[in-house]
Amino acid sequence: MSGRGHGIFLAWAAAFAALSAAAGAGHLEGVDSGLLRLAQSRSSASLDDAGSVLSVPGRAEVSVAALIVLAGGLYLRGRGRLGRRLLVALVVTTVVELLLKFVLPQAPVPQDVGRVPDPSLVDFVTPYPYPSGHVLRAVLLLGAVYLLWPNPLVRLGLVVILAGSALARVYLGTHWPSDVLGGALLGAAGLAWAFGGTDRAKTGG
């Protein structure tokens, strides 16, 4: 990993560690509750549907399959090393996510604020919600496409979808804002590590 790439990775990782410490200590409870109320201050069936659609990129069965396909495409284009690093980043950040969901004592969002069911083929209950796996995987997937596809309109669309996906997790009542931010920071750290060990402009195989 280059010096600049290493520095970016460390910055994202440090931000994630600091947020995790604050969430685990309960320092974000008031902010989380206020932002959740604000996100749900206006609700409707149309917003519920939009939130469900925007959550799709972060679903485990969708994002994992898409990242595997993306890694395969990178391999065929001579950038196999980058593809492998993306998959390693997915595995490592998922392990961190699941570990924290069993040990970091962030209270779950009350069930009575949930807007609609959140079905997924790969879903199981954990004691705590931090960080958001949906947002983690969305950042890894959409962030990788963003970095690989230097088209301004495509990139704008990806940013809008990613922002909507993050907001949807709060609006739907499935995560606190700090859970969402934690997932985004963890995903950004994973992306920085994956791309920091390669030259995006050259062959990565």
NORSUL-V166951 format. One record per helix or strand of 2 or more residues. SS is the DSSP state (H for helix, E for strand). FROM is the first residue (numbers start at 1). TO is the last residue. If there is no record, write none. Layout:
ss = (SS SS)
from = (FROM FROM)
to = (TO TO)
//
This chain:
ss = (H H H H H H H H H H)
from = (3 29 45 56 60 80 111 133 152 177)
to = (24 39 54 58 76 103 113 148 171 196)
//
